[in-house]
Amino acid sequence: MGIAGLNNNTIHSYISRDTGLFRKYRLDARLVVFQAGSLLAQASMAGEVKVSMIAGPVTIASRSAGSDSIVVASVINTVPYKMIVVKDIVRSDQLKGKRIGISRFGSSTDTAVRLFLAKFSLSADKDVVLVQAGEQSNRFAALVARTLDATIVGVPLDITAQKQGYPVLADLAQLRIPYPQAVVETTDRIVRDEPQLVKSYLKGLIAGIHCSRLISHAL
């Protein structure tokens, strides 16, 4: 089972695995983490993973390129990132000419940054420099080292960044940009040949989401 990066979007898969919910539905799930959704998409097309938690646009791009990738469920339908910046940036227009970190071109972070910039009439191709800097821990380290001026991160690095004095320029979730941030991807072949595997995964994942909600309410 493929996971596109270690972040809050993928936590439900780990809850389902660690609480035995996948096993409850007769699924022995081994979670494999990829640095970016574009890399996971390549592994999926190669048949190295059977079901993935990935960003929707990556699946759409794969399908458009001729693969048999297909979305069977959507978990997060907006952009759950925060734009953190170096301490001298306080307005979105100050991003012009700056270096903004993403994981890889074609990834969900790439798309999210482009949507954010467009919201403020900035072009990702003309007004800023997008830098491929890897997963969010690497992007945050680059921000601290001042090789980046801004990047987007999720929990828990948004909290870490604020504690260290790095401003949150925007909470992208509050902008309510429609976006299939986290979807369940598989292939037409898997749906056809192993439908029970897909059903078991979805049952275990949904149970994990319910479990995480119970935990969050208890806290």
KOLLO-368633 format. One record per atom (N, C-alpha, C, O): residue number from 1; chain; x, y, z. Coordinates in steps of 0.001 Angstrom, whole numbers, plus 500000, padded with zeros to 6 digits. Each point is the difference from the previous one (the first is absolute). Example, Ala and Ser with C-alpha at 12.3 -4.5 7.8 and 13.67 -1.06 7.14 Angstrom:
! KOLLO-368633
1 A 513190 494310 507800;
1 A 499110 501190 500000;
1 A 500900 501200 500000;
1 A 501036 499981 500665;
2 A 498614 501069 498615;
2 A 500820 501190 500060;
2 A 499230 501090 500730;
2 A 500509 501108 500169;
! end
This chain:
! KOLLO-368633
1 A 500840 498821 500000;
1 A 499160 501179 500000;
1 A 500887 501245 500000;
1 A 500819 500178 500902;
2 A 499021 500685 498088;
2 A 500864 501165 499866;
2 A 499489 501196 500783;
2 A 498795 500227 500107;
3 A 502152 500538 500440;
3 A 499696 501222 500741;
3 A 500846 501124 499403;
3 A 501219 499868 499884;
4 A 498137 501232 499738;
4 A 500718 501132 499419;
4 A 500446 500951 501103;
4 A 499305 500965 500316;
5 A 501865 498756 500270;
5 A 500575 500886 501016;
5 A 499468 499766 501392;
5 A 498893 499494 500184;
6 A 501912 500882 500796;
6 A 499590 499899 501405;
6 A 499417 501339 500435;
6 A 500730 500976 500172;
7 A 497962 499065 500003;
7 A 499336 501227 500420;
7 A 498632 499665 500570;
7 A 499608 498835 500064;
8 A 499673 502197 500346;
8 A 498708 499776 500644;
8 A 498970 499401 499053;
8 A 499005 499436 500455;
9 A 501212 500675 498234;
9 A 499040 499446 499050;
9 A 500011 498478 499988;
9 A 499016 499377 499600;
10 A 502074 500026 500829;
10 A 500152 498551 499908;
10 A 499844 499292 501336;
10 A 500172 498783 500072;
11 A 499509 501946 500978;
11 A 499975 499406 501335;
11 A 498942 498907 500132;
11 A 500180 499054 500767;
12 A 498722 501070 498493;
12 A 498921 499017 500140;
12 A 500446 498601 499588;
12 A 499562 499006 500579;
13 A 501303 500924 498428;
13 A 500505 498691 499581;
13 A 500789 499345 501123;
13 A 499902 498791 500210;
14 A 500879 502004 500510;
14 A 500798 499458 501096;
14 A 499117 499594 501171;
14 A 500259 498989 500654;
15 A 498698 501795 499615;
15 A 499066 499630 501063;
15 A 499324 498674 499664;
15 A 499853 499129 500858;
16 A 499738 500732 497880;
16 A 499344 498755 499578;
16 A 500939 498809 500128;
16 A 499580 498909 500386;
17 A 501685 501302 499292;
17 A 500960 498905 500121;
17 A 500315 499687 501460;
17 A 499955 498843 500416;
18 A 500366 502199 500364;
18 A 500494 499784 501359;
18 A 498931 499537 500974;
18 A 500309 499380 501018;
19 A 498428 500920 498673;
19 A 498911 499539 500864;
19 A 499418 498665 499542;
19 A 499058 499486 500604;
20 A 501506 499957 498329;
20 A 499539 498702 499518;
20 A 498730 500050 499176;
20 A 499371 498970 499753;
21 A 500245 502239 499816;
21 A 498743 500115 499248;
21 A 500131 499430 498583;
21 A 499037 499451 499464;
22 A 502132 500675 499934;
22 A 500188 499339 498714;
22 A 499915 498479 500164;
22 A 499362 499317 499198;
23 A 501280 500167 501838;
23 A 499958 498545 500238;
23 A 498586 499521 500282;
23 A 499628 498883 499641;
24 A 499586 501971 501007;
24 A 498613 499647 500288;
24 A 499256 499656 498716;
24 A 499122 499138 499986;
25 A 501242 501548 498943;
25 A 499345 499758 498710;
25 A 500886 499148 499079;
25 A 499919 500083 498775;
26 A 500925 499098 501857;
26 A 500816 498990 499316;
26 A 500962 500609 498977;
26 A 500172 499487 498894;
27 A 500439 501609 501508;
27 A 500979 500645 499128;
27 A 501309 500153 500760;
27 A 500045 500662 501038;
28 A 501015 498731 498451;
28 A 501339 500136 500576;
28 A 500692 501136 499255;
28 A 500633 499780 498967;
29 A 499244 501425 501557;
29 A 500449 501199 499294;
29 A 501410 500396 500421;
29 A 500263 500220 501182;
30 A 500632 499870 497857;
30 A 501346 500540 500237;
30 A 500050 501382 499365;
30 A 499881 500131 498781;
31 A 500294 500899 502038;
31 A 499998 501372 499521;
31 A 501399 500401 499541;
31 A 500968 499875 500751;
32 A 499130 500599 498030;
32 A 501278 500419 499431;
32 A 499924 501497 499706;
32 A 499124 500448 499260;
33 A 501800 500327 501326;
33 A 499980 501452 499864;
33 A 500862 500441 498825;
33 A 501135 499551 499841;
34 A 498304 501342 499335;
34 A 500717 500592 498877;
34 A 500187 501492 500269;
34 A 499160 500625 500648;
35 A 501926 499940 498863;
35 A 500316 501405 500265;
35 A 498998 500961 499376;
35 A 499805 501106 500504;
36 A 499560 498481 498407;
36 A 499050 500884 499316;
36 A 498977 499171 499255;
36 A 500246 498842 499663;
37 A 498593 501767 500080;
37 A 498936 499295 499303;
37 A 500382 499586 498595;
37 A 499560 498958 499515;
38 A 501261 501857 499823;
38 A 500408 499662 498634;
38 A 500819 498713 499976;
38 A 499892 499216 499058;
39 A 500929 500559 501975;
39 A 500773 498758 500084;
39 A 499098 498810 500290;
39 A 500185 498916 499448;
40 A 498838 501298 501424;
40 A 499050 498935 500321;
40 A 499182 499627 498771;
40 A 499719 498823 499774;
41 A 499899 502167 499438;
41 A 499227 499728 498784;
41 A 500787 499098 499048;
41 A 499432 499110 499367;
42 A 501868 501126 500538;
42 A 500828 499160 499146;
42 A 500039 498560 500509;
42 A 499945 499053 499216;
43 A 500152 500791 502122;
43 A 500016 498660 500589;
43 A 498666 499304 499796;
43 A 499952 498789 499784;
44 A 498962 501979 500284;
44 A 498671 499434 499794;
44 A 499843 499500 498564;
44 A 499486 498907 499766;
45 A 500963 501905 499279;
45 A 499898 499601 498594;
45 A 500861 498769 499702;
45 A 499692 499209 499109;
46 A 501394 500648 501661;
46 A 500885 498852 499818;
46 A 499487 498750 500714;
46 A 500583 498924 499867;
47 A 498322 501219 500893;
47 A 499427 498862 500710;
47 A 500697 499666 501303;
47 A 499800 498914 500545;
48 A 501025 502010 499971;
48 A 500738 499744 501232;
48 A 499141 500205 501244;
48 A 500315 499449 501055;
49 A 498621 501319 498849;
49 A 499041 500164 501092;
49 A 498601 499742 499447;
49 A 499751 500185 498809;
50 A 499350 499391 502056;
50 A 498647 499652 499539;
50 A 498976 501083 500299;
50 A 499098 500246 499200;
51 A 501042 500402 501951;
51 A 499097 501077 500375;
51 A 500854 501111 500604;
51 A 500975 499725 500699;
52 A 498663 501528 499033;
52 A 500814 501118 500468;
52 A 499147 501091 500617;
52 A 498841 500190 499632;
53 A 501760 500533 501325;
53 A 499443 501259 500484;
53 A 500833 501097 499358;
53 A 501194 500124 500271;
54 A 498169 500672 498876;
54 A 500742 500914 499130;
54 A 499132 501220 499720;
54 A 498803 499993 500288;
55 A 501792 501042 499155;
55 A 499238 501193 499625;
55 A 499235 499754 498702;
55 A 500530 499406 499061;
56 A 498239 501050 500896;
56 A 499141 499767 498852;
56 A 500568 500443 498664;
56 A 499914 499246 499031;
57 A 500674 501969 500874;
57 A 500524 500438 498705;
57 A 501085 499095 499440;
57 A 500169 499916 498783;
58 A 500574 499401 502095;
58 A 501031 499079 499519;
58 A 499346 498826 499272;
58 A 500460 499581 498938;
59 A 498452 499889 501655;
59 A 499271 498907 499355;
59 A 499388 500454 498683;
59 A 500044 499274 499007;
60 A 499389 501918 500985;
60 A 499390 500539 498786;
60 A 501043 500149 498895;
60 A 499746 499673 498841;
61 A 501442 500830 501542;
61 A 501075 500160 499017;
61 A 500442 498645 499460;
61 A 500262 499863 498805;
62 A 499821 499137 502071;
62 A 500394 498658 499559;
62 A 498981 499432 499025;
62 A 500355 499430 498968;
63 A 498373 500733 501377;
63 A 498929 499502 499138;
63 A 500028 500701 498647;
63 A 499827 499371 498956;
64 A 500394 501937 501080;
64 A 500042 500778 498763;
64 A 501164 499592 499115;
64 A 499950 500128 498777;
65 A 501117 499367 501879;
65 A 501183 499577 499246;
65 A 499870 498575 499460;
65 A 500913 499487 499353;
66 A 497938 499880 500921;
66 A 499761 498688 499426;
66 A 500044 498833 500958;
66 A 499831 498857 499575;
67 A 500394 501392 501720;
67 A 500018 498901 500964;
67 A 498575 499575 500335;
67 A 499042 500663 499604;
68 A 500818 498229 501130;
68 A 498669 499559 500420;
68 A 499747 500335 501460;
68 A 499198 499337 500657;
69 A 501488 501702 499867;
69 A 499779 500456 501375;
69 A 498573 500507 500161;
69 A 499421 500577 499080;
70 A 500021 499196 502111;
70 A 498624 500422 500243;
70 A 499819 500379 501471;
70 A 500573 499359 500882;
71 A 498636 501676 499382;
71 A 499664 500420 501360;
71 A 498762 499239 500444;
71 A 498977 500005 499315;
72 A 501122 499339 501843;
72 A 498849 499255 500519;
72 A 499414 500641 501255;
72 A 498930 499593 500453;
73 A 501752 501402 500118;
73 A 499476 500717 501166;
73 A 500803 501282 500181;
73 A 501150 500088 499572;
74 A 498238 500896 501061;
74 A 500692 501249 500315;
74 A 499876 500254 501493;
74 A 498913 499893 500567;
75 A 502205 500442 500066;
75 A 500033 500156 501454;
75 A 500047 501468 500412;
75 A 499303 500403 500932;
76 A 501509 500399 498385;
76 A 500129 501429 500324;
76 A 499722 500792 498728;
76 A 500613 499753 498961;
77 A 498455 501202 501125;
77 A 499533 500703 498802;
77 A 500334 501488 499983;
77 A 499333 500785 499327;
78 A 501695 499593 501412;
78 A 500506 501365 499926;
78 A 501499 499930 500238;
78 A 500549 498910 500156;
79 A 500123 502242 499872;
79 A 501460 500023 500142;
79 A 500371 500161 501477;
79 A 499849 501098 500536;
80 A 500627 497865 500137;
80 A 500228 500067 501457;
80 A 501421 500432 500370;
80 A 500615 499418 500894;
81 A 499895 501585 498431;
81 A 501366 500467 500268;
81 A 499990 501413 500566;
81 A 499011 500727 499909;
82 A 502122 499633 500678;
82 A 500228 501386 500399;
82 A 501264 500500 499304;
82 A 500999 499289 499891;
83 A 498925 501937 499649;
83 A 501151 500631 499360;
83 A 500832 500679 501077;
83 A 499577 500994 500590;
84 A 501614 498460 499664;
84 A 500885 500619 500973;
84 A 501108 500723 499253;
84 A 500430 499577 498927;
85 A 500021 501518 501659;
85 A 500934 500882 499300;
85 A 501111 500443 500946;
85 A 499899 499842 501217;
86 A 501167 500716 498199;
86 A 501055 500599 500815;
86 A 499423 501218 500710;
86 A 498940 500507 499635;
87 A 501768 499945 501373;
87 A 499394 500943 500941;
87 A 499783 501406 499463;
87 A 499315 500798 500640;
88 A 501251 499526 498203;
88 A 499816 501354 499477;
88 A 498893 500093 498953;
88 A 499792 501063 499416;
89 A 499489 497828 500339;
89 A 498869 500010 499067;
89 A 498700 500031 500798;
89 A 499763 499138 500847;
90 A 499400 501854 498880;
90 A 498744 500130 500747;
90 A 498779 500091 499078;
90 A 498866 499920 500472;
91 A 501356 500247 498215;
91 A 498894 500111 499058;
91 A 500256 499088 498808;
91 A 501148 499706 499666;
92 A 497775 499851 499699;
92 A 500127 499087 498865;
92 A 500740 500632 498830;
92 A 500728 499302 499294;
93 A 499107 502013 500478;
93 A 500680 500635 498878;
93 A 501517 500016 500177;
93 A 500738 500165 499028;
94 A 499731 499664 502216;
94 A 501435 499972 500252;
94 A 500643 498680 499562;
94 A 501222 499860 500061;
95 A 497969 499177 499500;
95 A 500534 498748 499474;
95 A 500570 500166 498593;
95 A 500706 499122 499505;
96 A 498991 501988 499863;
96 A 500469 500210 498632;
96 A 501527 499982 499958;
96 A 500668 500730 500732;
97 A 499867 498409 498387;
97 A 501441 499871 499867;
97 A 500640 499078 501017;
97 A 501218 499816 499989;
98 A 497977 499598 500896;
98 A 500539 499160 501067;
98 A 500034 498534 499596;
98 A 499397 499605 499001;
99 A 501325 499581 501797;
99 A 500136 498557 499778;
99 A 499022 499260 500907;
99 A 500050 500131 501223;
100 A 499064 499094 498165;
100 A 498986 499264 500749;
100 A 500246 498504 499828;
100 A 500131 499510 498879;
101 A 499931 499771 502238;
101 A 500307 498578 499964;
101 A 498784 499118 499779;
101 A 498958 500183 500629;
102 A 501191 498860 498471;
102 A 499004 498948 499789;
102 A 500737 498664 500090;
102 A 501228 499973 500073;
103 A 498034 498928 499922;
103 A 500692 498705 500034;
103 A 500614 499694 498640;
103 A 501217 499860 499876;
104 A 497926 500036 499096;
104 A 500461 499779 498624;
104 A 498994 500622 499045;
104 A 498834 500186 500350;
105 A 501610 500129 498465;
105 A 499083 500497 498977;
105 A 498974 498907 499679;
105 A 500346 498829 499849;
106 A 498405 501574 500051;
106 A 498926 499055 499727;
106 A 499381 499397 501249;
106 A 499027 499251 499913;
107 A 501531 501072 501255;
107 A 499478 499454 501257;
107 A 498838 500841 500512;
107 A 499663 501032 499419;
108 A 499726 498514 501680;
108 A 498898 500763 500589;
108 A 500486 501331 500562;
108 A 499260 500983 499977;
109 A 501989 499065 500533;
109 A 500518 501264 500520;
109 A 500197 501007 498866;
109 A 499763 501195 500178;
110 A 500665 498324 498673;
110 A 500151 500849 498822;
110 A 498652 500608 499623;
110 A 499890 501211 499811;
111 A 499095 497950 500082;
111 A 498665 500475 499630;
111 A 499449 500956 501039;
111 A 499418 501029 499655;
112 A 500763 498634 501630;
112 A 499465 500839 501083;
112 A 500627 501388 499986;
112 A 499298 500998 500164;
113 A 502010 499075 499641;
113 A 500670 501294 499943;
113 A 499496 500814 498810;
113 A 499781 501204 500126;
114 A 500032 498154 498724;
114 A 499507 500709 498818;
114 A 498588 500539 500236;
114 A 499688 501119 499593;
115 A 499462 498093 501059;
115 A 498641 500461 500304;
115 A 500027 501175 500977;
115 A 499249 500965 499853;
116 A 501623 498936 501138;
116 A 500131 501089 500980;
116 A 500447 501286 499321;
116 A 499411 501058 500222;
117 A 501621 498856 498956;
117 A 500510 501189 499328;
117 A 498951 500626 499085;
117 A 499856 501221 499950;
118 A 499411 497926 499324;
118 A 498961 500508 499100;
118 A 498919 500753 500770;
118 A 499410 500955 499495;
119 A 500343 498600 501728;
119 A 498999 500659 500847;
119 A 500375 501464 500252;
119 A 499135 500848 500219;
120 A 502175 499427 499746;
120 A 500478 501355 500267;
120 A 500625 500629 498750;
120 A 500858 500879 500086;
121 A 498683 498642 498747;
121 A 500397 500566 498699;
121 A 501498 499931 499752;
121 A 500577 500897 499385;
122 A 500052 498033 501098;
122 A 501415 499763 499752;
122 A 500147 498763 499117;
122 A 499229 499048 500121;
123 A 501755 500973 499002;
123 A 500247 498864 499119;
123 A 501181 499188 500511;
123 A 501067 500540 500289;
124 A 498718 498135 499817;
124 A 501076 499125 500460;
124 A 501142 499942 498997;
124 A 501134 499700 500372;
125 A 498585 500579 498371;
125 A 501014 499896 498961;
125 A 500726 501318 499726;
125 A 501083 500004 499413;
126 A 498329 501103 501007;
126 A 500600 501304 499694;
126 A 500423 500781 501239;
126 A 501017 500694 499975;
127 A 498213 499201 501112;
127 A 500215 500898 501135;
127 A 500855 499410 501120;
127 A 500558 500750 500801;
128 A 499558 497925 499272;
128 A 500779 499369 501066;
128 A 500891 498911 499403;
128 A 499898 499668 498819;
129 A 500972 499787 502022;
129 A 500844 498868 499602;
129 A 499578 498791 500818;
129 A 500135 500004 501224;
130 A 499353 498956 498115;
130 A 499628 498774 500699;
130 A 501217 499084 500077;
130 A 500658 499729 498996;
131 A 499627 499798 502227;
131 A 501188 499187 500246;
131 A 499565 498609 500468;
131 A 499238 499883 500960;
132 A 501237 499072 498375;
132 A 499729 498636 500430;
132 A 500898 499679 501202;
132 A 501215 499866 499854;
133 A 498183 500013 501322;
133 A 500790 499858 501227;
133 A 499652 498752 500805;
133 A 500468 499846 501128;
134 A 498716 499257 498308;
134 A 499703 498752 500708;
134 A 498855 500117 500984;
134 A 499197 500930 499933;
135 A 500738 498102 500992;
135 A 498897 499957 500948;
135 A 500042 501193 500941;
135 A 500970 500758 500007;
136 A 497959 499414 500800;
136 A 499829 501243 500725;
136 A 501082 500247 501050;
136 A 500323 501158 500264;
137 A 500244 497808 500342;
137 A 501083 500221 500961;
137 A 501217 500592 499309;
137 A 500685 500856 500559;
138 A 499582 498687 498221;
138 A 501113 500560 499225;
138 A 499703 501436 499575;
138 A 500891 500849 499988;
139 A 497868 499410 499669;
139 A 499629 501360 499584;
139 A 500117 500965 501169;
139 A 500464 501128 499836;
140 A 499117 498432 501339;
140 A 500096 500873 501174;
140 A 501463 500268 500352;
140 A 500361 501125 500345;
141 A 500480 497841 499567;
141 A 501428 500179 500271;
141 A 500611 501006 499020;
141 A 500850 500803 500382;
142 A 498717 499152 498359;
142 A 500495 500938 498997;
142 A 499535 501421 500306;
142 A 500729 500962 499760;
143 A 498064 499165 500767;
143 A 499495 501319 500401;
143 A 500847 500558 501133;
143 A 500383 501169 499981;
144 A 499907 497993 501001;
144 A 500822 500426 501137;
144 A 501392 500421 499527;
144 A 500584 500947 500526;
145 A 499939 498334 498474;
145 A 501333 500303 499463;
145 A 499991 501180 499036;
145 A 501054 500404 499509;
146 A 497764 500153 500213;
146 A 499805 501131 499104;
146 A 500323 499677 498544;
146 A 500276 500902 499209;
147 A 499692 497812 500437;
147 A 500085 499659 498575;
147 A 498615 500037 499362;
147 A 499875 499945 498777;
148 A 499087 500148 502051;
148 A 498632 500247 499563;
148 A 499472 501217 500735;
148 A 500412 500296 501121;
149 A 498666 500404 498227;
149 A 499345 501137 500646;
149 A 498625 499623 500538;
149 A 499458 500667 500882;
150 A 499986 498250 498572;
150 A 498662 499565 500421;
150 A 499803 498552 499583;
150 A 500671 499505 499095;
151 A 498403 499824 501574;
151 A 499600 498660 499606;
151 A 498661 499687 500638;
151 A 499540 500731 500877;
152 A 499826 498180 498685;
152 A 498762 499587 500638;
152 A 500249 498707 500764;
152 A 500696 499102 499525;
153 A 498722 500821 501667;
153 A 500144 498821 500844;
153 A 498665 499723 500676;
153 A 499111 500850 500040;
154 A 500775 497936 500491;
154 A 498829 499633 500777;
154 A 500413 499686 501423;
154 A 501122 500289 500416;
155 A 497944 499108 500335;
155 A 500273 499577 501364;
155 A 501070 498920 499965;
155 A 499949 499139 499122;
156 A 501044 500863 501814;
156 A 500167 500925 501118;
156 A 500969 501137 499719;
156 A 500252 500822 500881;
157 A 500300 499244 497905;
157 A 501040 500998 499752;
157 A 499462 501424 499983;
157 A 500765 500941 500214;
158 A 497951 499244 499539;
158 A 499450 501353 500088;
158 A 500076 500508 501439;
158 A 500270 501177 500240;
159 A 499490 497924 500710;
159 A 500096 500369 501419;
159 A 501448 500256 500382;
159 A 500304 500974 500690;
160 A 500595 498146 498858;
160 A 501437 500177 500268;
160 A 500500 501329 499444;
160 A 500759 500711 500660;
161 A 498812 499618 498129;
161 A 500437 501240 499362;
161 A 499562 501221 500812;
161 A 500784 500925 500213;
162 A 497972 499070 500231;
162 A 499498 501127 500772;
162 A 500733 500136 501333;
162 A 500289 501111 500444;
163 A 500010 497753 500195;
163 A 500724 500045 501271;
163 A 501401 500567 499824;
163 A 500553 500605 500919;
164 A 500016 499198 497899;
164 A 501342 500517 499727;
164 A 499970 501406 499402;
164 A 501035 500540 499610;
165 A 497781 500038 500324;
165 A 499887 501394 499585;
165 A 499796 500245 498532;
165 A 500091 501141 499546;
166 A 499631 497801 499687;
166 A 499772 500190 498565;
166 A 498518 500283 499765;
166 A 499152 499209 500410;
167 A 500527 501898 498942;
167 A 498589 500376 499829;
167 A 499246 499050 499070;
167 A 500567 499449 499057;
168 A 498157 500374 501229;
168 A 499102 499314 499086;
168 A 499328 501077 499155;
168 A 499155 500752 500487;
169 A 501227 499310 498259;
169 A 499451 501040 499129;
169 A 498541 499737 499689;
169 A 499206 500935 499892;
170 A 500431 497776 499960;
170 A 498609 499657 499682;
170 A 499721 498551 500365;
170 A 500856 499125 499867;
171 A 497924 500651 500596;
171 A 499483 498647 500192;
171 A 499193 499684 498747;
171 A 498895 500510 499818;
172 A 501662 498654 499327;
172 A 499366 499754 498709;
172 A 498632 499342 500141;
172 A 499129 500194 499152;
173 A 500674 499028 501913;
173 A 498695 499354 500209;
173 A 498900 501043 500176;
173 A 498868 499796 499560;
174 A 501465 501319 501082;
174 A 499002 501039 500231;
174 A 499639 500751 498723;
174 A 498976 500681 499942;
175 A 501869 499193 499038;
175 A 499678 500629 498719;
175 A 498936 499220 499239;
175 A 499443 500489 499017;
176 A 500276 498281 501449;
176 A 498948 499158 499435;
176 A 500161 499809 498485;
176 A 499053 500162 499231;
177 A 502153 499494 500376;
177 A 500259 499690 498604;
177 A 499602 498543 499750;
177 A 500590 499103 500602;
178 A 498432 500636 498534;
178 A 499612 498601 499729;
178 A 501182 499233 499416;
178 A 500580 500405 498992;
179 A 499770 498484 501653;
179 A 501201 499286 499576;
179 A 500002 498590 500581;
179 A 499879 499846 501215;
180 A 500254 499118 497951;
180 A 500027 498626 500511;
180 A 501379 499665 500566;
180 A 500796 499319 499352;
181 A 499478 501160 501852;
181 A 501331 499893 500585;
181 A 500426 498555 500262;
181 A 501137 499623 499720;
182 A 497959 499586 500810;
182 A 500351 498607 500320;
182 A 498923 499075 499458;
182 A 498842 500073 500410;
183 A 501549 499057 498665;
183 A 499058 499044 499425;
183 A 500593 498601 500091;
183 A 501201 499825 500206;
184 A 497934 499193 499637;
184 A 500435 498607 499928;
184 A 500086 499627 498525;
184 A 499008 500042 499272;
185 A 502197 499594 500305;
185 A 500241 499663 498601;
185 A 500308 498504 499861;
185 A 500707 499410 500817;
186 A 498751 500015 498146;
186 A 500400 498652 499605;
186 A 499969 499966 498466;
186 A 500151 501042 499363;
187 A 499661 497810 500054;
187 A 499966 499912 498537;
187 A 498762 499225 499561;
187 A 499409 499256 500782;
188 A 500210 500928 497968;
188 A 498881 499242 499449;
188 A 500245 498497 500135;
188 A 499077 499227 500256;
189 A 502184 500375 499568;
189 A 500339 498573 500071;
189 A 499763 499439 501399;
189 A 499450 498909 500149;
190 A 500968 501843 500885;
190 A 499813 499535 501381;
190 A 498509 499941 500340;
190 A 499543 499048 500634;
191 A 499703 501965 498945;
191 A 498550 500001 500256;
191 A 499338 498796 499351;
191 A 499090 499395 500567;
192 A 501373 500265 498246;
192 A 499419 498872 499271;
192 A 500447 498655 500575;
192 A 499181 499101 500188;
193 A 502123 500761 500090;
193 A 500547 498696 500393;
193 A 499980 499743 501505;
193 A 499926 498851 500435;
194 A 500140 502223 500362;
194 A 500051 499832 501455;
194 A 499038 500957 500703;
194 A 500422 500801 500834;
195 A 498292 499119 498835;
195 A 499041 500946 500596;
195 A 499924 499907 501515;
195 A 499771 501005 500672;
196 A 500423 497786 499878;
196 A 499913 499855 501452;
196 A 501135 500735 500700;
196 A 499814 500529 501096;
197 A 501355 499506 498282;
197 A 501125 500741 500570;
197 A 499650 501483 500133;
197 A 500259 500617 501033;
198 A 499153 499945 497917;
198 A 499622 501416 500023;
198 A 498934 500252 501058;
198 A 500068 500988 500732;
199 A 498945 498117 499350;
199 A 498942 500161 501000;
199 A 500571 499913 501417;
199 A 499623 500778 500876;
200 A 501283 498277 499340;
200 A 500596 499835 501331;
200 A 500810 501231 500386;
200 A 499949 500449 501145;
201 A 500795 500094 497898;
201 A 500780 501207 500272;
201 A 499076 501150 500397;
201 A 500246 500688 500991;
202 A 498695 499514 498233;
202 A 499090 501116 500282;
202 A 499308 499818 501346;
202 A 499832 500967 500743;
203 A 499764 497808 499579;
203 A 499361 499753 501299;
203 A 500962 500310 501141;
203 A 499629 500651 500977;
204 A 501621 498873 498889;
204 A 500984 500258 501042;
204 A 500336 501469 500119;
204 A 500163 500510 501108;
205 A 499944 500182 497763;
205 A 500316 501429 500012;
205 A 498874 500812 500621;
205 A 500251 500884 500819;
206 A 498517 498824 498801;
206 A 498853 500721 500558;
206 A 499913 499778 501508;
206 A 499692 500925 500753;
207 A 500576 497862 499678;
207 A 500010 499716 501434;
207 A 501106 500789 500698;
207 A 499816 500474 501121;
208 A 501336 499667 498213;
208 A 501100 500777 500557;
208 A 499659 501476 500114;
208 A 500368 500651 500978;
209 A 498927 499886 498019;
209 A 499563 501396 500052;
209 A 499048 500215 501179;
209 A 500108 500986 500728;
210 A 498958 498074 499447;
210 A 499060 500086 501123;
210 A 500753 499940 501324;
210 A 499694 500745 500931;
211 A 501283 498370 499146;
211 A 500799 499857 501215;
211 A 500755 501290 500314;
211 A 500053 500426 501154;
212 A 500533 500198 497815;
212 A 500754 501237 500228;
212 A 499092 501130 500462;
212 A 500415 500843 500795;
213 A 498349 499182 498715;
213 A 499049 501021 500452;
213 A 499645 499791 501469;
213 A 499885 500966 500755;
214 A 499942 497790 499649;
214 A 499710 499718 501396;
214 A 501156 500441 500890;
214 A 499790 500557 501078;
215 A 501445 499186 498453;
215 A 501190 500407 500772;
215 A 500074 501503 500118;
215 A 500253 500519 501087;
216 A 499525 500210 497794;
216 A 500102 501457 500023;
216 A 498936 500613 500904;
216 A 500265 500986 500689;
217 A 498520 498431 499314;
217 A 498942 500521 500873;
217 A 500346 499733 501470;
217 A 499704 500815 500874;
218 A 500918 498047 499381;
218 A 500371 499664 501386;
218 A 501073 500947 500524;
218 A 500013 500342 501183;
219 A 500899 500085 497918;
219 A 501051 500920 500408;
219 A 499468 501410 500201;
219 A 500760 500903 500347;
! end
